[in-house]
Amino acid sequence: MVDPTEQQTAAVVEIDCDALIGVFTNFLQFDVANGGASGDTIVTYWTQVKQYLEWCRESQIDPREATRETIKIYRWHLTQRGYKPKTIAVKLTAVSRLYDAAVEYGLMGGNPAWGVKPPTVSIDPAARITYLEQDEATILLKSISASLPLKTLRDKLLLGVMTLEGTRSVEMHRLNIGDVVRQGTRVGLKVSSKRHTRVVPLTPQLAQVLEEYLTALRGAGFDCMVDSPLSINLSNYGRGERLSRRGIRQIVDKYLQATNLKYMEGRTLSAHSLRHTAGTLALRNGATLRQVQDLLGHADPRTTAIYAHVGDRWENNPALKVGIDML
């Protein structure tokens, strides 16, 4: 089958996207999230929009003359390149926001991406959930040890908060020392996601690790100002700088691999699996759906309900109640 985006032309047509890029730049700065879009969000939008504009250039399509059919062909192009439906959804959302900007600033009369959805896929949402069993989570958290106390405390805090409180790696990345919340003897962390800010209450043991870590930071001569990063890089390169999201994922992977929990038959764990672990184990041990929704910062309770389904599927399999002995 011939790729409909590959058009043979005798000459290359120069397409001017400056006006479109200009309004999109303003849109990201002043309109997305009411002018409060995070740096990560802006980078994601720009990355996807640049890919779309490059495709338009290669396909000799003026993006300002794009139609609904154009966007459908782009969707087909992404599918043929092997992108998964979830990734295609992100890319189409960015393209739609590009045209939202064009409409908002009077550059175009309509958004050709409106209503163009990513490919559908039939998958059990619970099948995507990978998590640690309670004994495995215990093994992981008890495995954290190093010759340097500061590194040990940092890693214990990172993995402990992510495994027990369900914070995302990006939330741990963004945390500053000023985000430590104290209410009497209680200690928590004010974490920020894409759209929400919430306070995560720490368990007494996690609070103790946090206090010991802060003391160790000061003792090692690191800045502990309000805007200083909570999780810092302790390697020779970039020492003292904010620990990157990639660095956090690498730390999690290191301990998962060291405990032989990273790769198991039918299951591969990641940093995000720790968030799934927090939700699944909390519900399994008696927390209510509303409590876990609040802890994880889910806007939609249906997202939280997936964790309940994961546990319920195995613990309360209706087939077990039939009582037929087949052996």
Secondary structure as the mmCIF struct_conf table of DSSP 4:
data_model
#
loop_
_struct_conf.conf_type_id
_struct_conf.id
_struct_conf.beg_label_comp_id
_struct_conf.beg_label_asym_id
_struct_conf.beg_label_seq_id
_struct_conf.end_label_comp_id
_struct_conf.end_label_asym_id
_struct_conf.end_label_seq_id
TURN_TY1_P TURN_TY1_P1 PRO A 4 THR A 5
BEND BEND1 ALA A 10 ALA A 11
HELX_LH_PP_P HELX_LH_PP_P1 VAL A 12 GLU A 14
HELX_RH_AL_P HELX_RH_AL_P1 ASP A 18 PHE A 30
TURN_TY1_P TURN_TY1_P2 ASP A 31 ASP A 31
HELX_RH_3T_P HELX_RH_3T_P1 VAL A 32 GLY A 35
TURN_TY1_P TURN_TY1_P3 GLY A 36 GLY A 36
HELX_RH_AL_P HELX_RH_AL_P2 GLY A 39 GLU A 58
TURN_TY1_P TURN_TY1_P4 SER A 59 GLN A 60
HELX_RH_3T_P HELX_RH_3T_P2 PRO A 63 GLU A 65
HELX_RH_AL_P HELX_RH_AL_P3 ARG A 68 GLN A 80
TURN_TY1_P TURN_TY1_P5 ARG A 81 GLY A 82
HELX_RH_AL_P HELX_RH_AL_P4 PRO A 85 GLU A 104
TURN_TY1_P TURN_TY1_P6 TYR A 105 GLY A 106
BEND BEND2 LEU A 107 LEU A 107
BEND BEND3 GLY A 109 GLY A 110
TURN_TY1_P TURN_TY1_P7 PRO A 112 GLY A 115
HELX_LH_PP_P HELX_LH_PP_P2 LYS A 117 THR A 120
HELX_RH_3T_P HELX_RH_3T_P3 PRO A 125 ARG A 128
HELX_RH_AL_P HELX_RH_AL_P5 GLN A 134 LYS A 142
TURN_TY1_P TURN_TY1_P8 SER A 143 SER A 143
BEND BEND4 SER A 147 LEU A 148
HELX_RH_AL_P HELX_RH_AL_P6 PRO A 149 GLU A 165
HELX_RH_AL_P HELX_RH_AL_P7 SER A 169 ARG A 174
STRN STRN1 ASN A 176 ASN A 176
HELX_RH_3T_P HELX_RH_3T_P4 ILE A 177 ASP A 179
STRN STRN2 VAL A 180 GLN A 183
TURN_TY1_P TURN_TY1_P9 GLY A 184 THR A 185
STRN STRN3 ARG A 186 SER A 192
BEND BEND5 LYS A 194 ARG A 195
STRN STRN4 THR A 197 PRO A 201
HELX_LH_PP_P HELX_LH_PP_P3 LEU A 202 THR A 203
HELX_RH_AL_P HELX_RH_AL_P8 PRO A 204 GLY A 219
TURN_TY1_P TURN_TY1_P10 ALA A 220 GLY A 221
TURN_TY1_P TURN_TY1_P11 VAL A 226 ASP A 227
BEND BEND6 SER A 228 SER A 228
STRN STRN5 PRO A 229 PRO A 229
BEND BEND7 LEU A 230 SER A 231
STRN STRN6 ILE A 232 ILE A 232
BEND BEND8 SER A 235 ASN A 236
TURN_TY1_P TURN_TY1_P12 TYR A 237 GLY A 240
BEND BEND9 GLU A 241 GLU A 241
STRN STRN7 ARG A 242 ARG A 242
HELX_LH_PP_P HELX_LH_PP_P4 LEU A 243 SER A 244
HELX_RH_AL_P HELX_RH_AL_P9 ARG A 245 ALA A 258
TURN_TY1_P TURN_TY1_P13 THR A 259 ASN A 260
BEND BEND10 LYS A 262 LYS A 262
STRN STRN8 TYR A 263 MET A 264
TURN_TY1_P TURN_TY1_P14 GLU A 265 GLY A 266
STRN STRN9 ARG A 267 THR A 268
HELX_RH_AL_P HELX_RH_AL_P10 ALA A 271 ARG A 284
TURN_TY1_P TURN_TY1_P15 ASN A 285 GLY A 286
HELX_RH_AL_P HELX_RH_AL_P11 LEU A 289 LEU A 296
TURN_TY1_P TURN_TY1_P16 GLY A 297 GLY A 297
BEND BEND11 ALA A 299 ASP A 300
HELX_RH_AL_P HELX_RH_AL_P12 PRO A 301 GLU A 315
TURN_TY1_P TURN_TY1_P17 ASN A 316 ASN A 316
HELX_RH_3T_P HELX_RH_3T_P5 PRO A 318 LYS A 321
TURN_TY1_P TURN_TY1_P18 VAL A 322 VAL A 322
#
